């Protein structure tokens, strides 16, 4: 599952203002009409913003992401919200080394 927060270079705890600001900054940088812009990267940014800018879609994405991480033997860091893989037999939640 693609991490849409990483696409927009924000953390999962980012608010709507931070998401919009990151999208606008990256969209300007990667716009196909801009020198050095990349069409595929621009489309990826737009798709991620479409999901994360809607409260309902973002909630659904977060639920699906948490379920996917759990199925992969990982969990969400309680500090930053990034997915972390844990050793077999680990139960519960925790924090990553950055938090």
Secondary structure, 3 states (H helix, E strand, C coil): CCCHHHHCCCCCCCCHHHHHHHHHHHHHHHCCCCCCCCHHHHHHHHHHHHHHCCHHHHHHHHHHHHHHHHHCCEEECCCCCCEEECCCCCCCCCCCCCC
